[in-house]
Every structure is written in structure tokens, then in C-alpha cells.
Amino acid sequence: MYNRNEIKEQLRKAMEFYSELGFEYLPVRNISTAGGHPPHGKETAGGHAGKDRGEELGSLRAATGECRRCRLSEGRRNIVFGEGSPEAGLMFIGEGPGRDEDIQGRPFVGDAGKLLTKLIAKMGMKREEVYIANIIKCRPPLNRNPREDEIAACLPFVEKQIEIINPRVIVCLGKVSAHALLGTDIPISRLRGNFLQYRGIPVMPTFHPAYLLRNPKDKWLTWDDMQKVLEKMKGG
């Protein structure tokens, strides 16, 4: 449970987020819990019943519009918002789009994406059953690492995606994702394999699939991380 100060901080961040999106007021709706729990017995962190998550994600995508909040918008072809099940228990968060993703407007569709899809299948799931997003939504020039101000401009969007989906476990793919979400600068080689927390959600940092393509000998380390994720999702 959040204490009063944490609730105030969450509300402050929410107000700043919607203000940045151009909202002048926030529609508020009451959800009565009389007679039992909301549908599916699970609510998102934002307090909306599970059946509304797809609509909320759609509204969030619409609210991003043709985002011009940082310099990355100048060279992109497409915003890569994210895709997957709004009801996902598992959420993968990478760094940012590459060339193929920028062209197609979808996350992880290049060589690294193919490896991620194989990893998801090896975990006994389908790609469409999880949710895949990135810390930033536009491709950096020449696939360079995103800069701090670019991450800061885009981070509220992925934070809102997490809030809406409310996954049981998050997997951070690579150091940029882990550092941005967890607020740390510990090397990914030391972070991986250990669960941390993001607003009460277990987070497993692991190597980015692009790194594994260059260093295939470390694939077994990521698979070990994913086995821990599966155990966590089972309640272990």
C-alpha cells in the first residue's frame, strides 16, 4: 500500500504528465466496488478495470499525436508506440527503435526482434500474449544511445503504459532500459539475474537481444534470467 506522501507524488506526476500532453482538465469517473470486484478481478494502477486497458492504450497513443517533444522527431519515419496484449502479465521494455522498427512502426521486428520472439516462444508464450515497448518511441540517428533529455521527454509514455497494463513482471532489455526505469547506473552485467522493483512490480534486467547477437555465448545467462521470470509469474 502507498502512504500519503507516495500517493501525493503519484498524483503530482500524473498531473504533470497530462499537462504535458495538453490536457486542460482530467475526466474523473467513479468505480463502484459494491457487490464485488471489477471484471477479471484485477485493476490497473490507475484504478481502471481490465476491460478498459485496450481503450486506455489507444487513447494514450492518440494523445502522443505526432510527438515533437525532442529532437528525435526530426529524423523519424514512425513513432513506435508498442504492441501486445493490454492484459499481459509480462512486459518487455527495450531501449528504442532501430531501422526496421522505424520503417514498420512496430517494436523489435529486426534481427534482435526475431531473437526476442524466439525467446518468448521458448518461455511457452506467444508474442501477442506479452506487451513489448521501448523507453523511447523514435529512432535515434545511426542507432546511437538516447540522450538524457530524450529519455526524460519520452519516459512518461512508457510509465503510463506500465500503469495501464499493470503487468505481473517487467523485463528490462539492456542497460538503457534498466537505467531509465530503475534510476540506477549499475552495469547491466551486475544488474541482470536479480529482481528489483518498479512501483511494486518485480523487474528483471537482462541483456538486450542485440547484445546477444554479438555475444551468443551469453544467451544462456538470459535464459537463466527468464526462468526466474517464469517462476516469479507462477508465484515463486
Residue pairs with C-beta under 8 A, 6 or more apart in sequence:
2 10
13 156
13 159
15 26
16 156
17 156
17 159
17 160
18 26
20 69
20 156
21 63
21 64
22 63
23 63
31 38
31 47
31 48
31 49
38 49
38 50
39 49
39 50
39 51
40 49
40 50
40 51
40 87
42 50
42 166
43 49
43 50
43 166
44 50
44 53
44 56
44 163
44 164
44 165
44 166
45 162
45 163
45 166
45 199
46 56
46 163
46 164
48 56
48 164
50 86
50 87
53 86
53 87
53 164
53 165
54 86
56 86
56 164
57 82
57 86
57 161
57 164
57 165
60 157
60 160
60 161
60 164
61 81
64 79
64 81
64 137
64 157
66 73
66 79
67 73
67 79
67 137
67 138
69 153
69 154
70 138
70 149
70 150
70 153
70 154
71 150
72 136
72 138
72 139
72 140
72 146
72 150
73 138
75 138
75 139
75 141
76 97
76 102
76 138
76 139
77 102
77 103
77 105
77 139
78 97
78 102
78 103
78 104
78 105
79 105
79 137
79 138
80 96
80 97
80 101
80 102
80 105
80 106
80 107
80 134
80 137
80 138
80 139
81 105
81 133
81 137
81 157
82 107
82 131
82 132
82 133
82 134
82 158
82 161
83 106
83 107
83 131
83 132
84 91
84 127
84 128
84 129
84 130
84 131
84 132
85 128
85 129
85 130
85 131
86 131
86 164
86 165
87 165
88 129
88 130
88 131
88 165
88 167
89 130
89 167
89 168
89 169
89 233
90 125
90 129
90 130
90 131
90 167
90 168
90 169
90 170
90 171
90 229
90 233
91 130
91 131
91 132
91 133
91 161
91 162
91 165
91 167
91 169
91 170
91 171
92 108
92 116
92 120
92 130
92 131
92 132
92 133
92 170
92 171
92 173
93 132
93 133
93 134
93 135
93 158
93 170
93 171
93 172
93 173
93 177
93 181
94 107
94 108
94 132
94 133
94 134
94 135
94 173
94 174
94 177
94 208
95 134
95 135
95 136
95 145
95 146
95 173
95 174
95 176
95 177
95 208
96 134
96 135
96 136
96 137
96 138
96 139
96 140
96 146
96 176
97 107
97 134
97 136
97 137
97 138
97 139
98 110
98 112
98 139
98 143
98 210
99 110
99 139
99 143
100 109
100 110
100 113
101 107
101 108
101 109
101 110
101 113
101 139
102 138
102 139
107 113
107 132
107 133
107 134
108 116
108 117
108 132
108 209
111 210
111 213
112 208
112 209
112 210
112 213
113 209
115 209
115 212
115 213
116 132
116 173
116 209
117 127
119 209
119 222
119 223
119 226
120 126
120 127
120 130
121 127
122 223
122 226
123 226
123 229
123 230
124 230
131 161
131 165
131 167
133 158
133 161
134 158
134 177
135 146
135 151
135 154
135 155
135 158
135 176
135 177
135 180
135 181
136 146
136 150
136 151
136 154
137 154
137 157
138 154
140 146
140 150
145 176
146 154
146 176
151 176
151 180
155 180
158 181
162 170
162 198
162 199
162 201
166 201
167 201
168 201
168 202
168 232
168 233
169 201
169 202
169 203
169 204
169 229
169 232
169 233
170 181
170 198
170 201
170 202
170 203
170 204
171 203
171 204
171 205
171 206
171 225
171 226
171 229
172 178
172 181
172 182
172 203
172 204
172 205
172 206
173 206
173 207
173 208
173 209
174 188
174 207
174 208
174 210
174 211
175 187
175 188
175 191
175 208
177 205
177 208
178 184
178 188
178 191
178 203
178 205
179 185
181 198
181 203
182 191
182 196
182 198
182 203
182 205
184 191
188 205
188 206
188 207
191 205
192 204
192 205
192 206
192 207
192 221
192 222
192 225
193 204
193 206
193 221
193 224
193 225
193 228
194 204
194 205
195 202
195 203
195 204
195 228
195 232
196 202
196 203
196 205
197 203
202 232
204 225
204 226
204 228
204 229
204 232
206 221
206 222
206 225
206 226
207 215
207 218
207 221
207 222
211 218
212 218
212 219
212 222
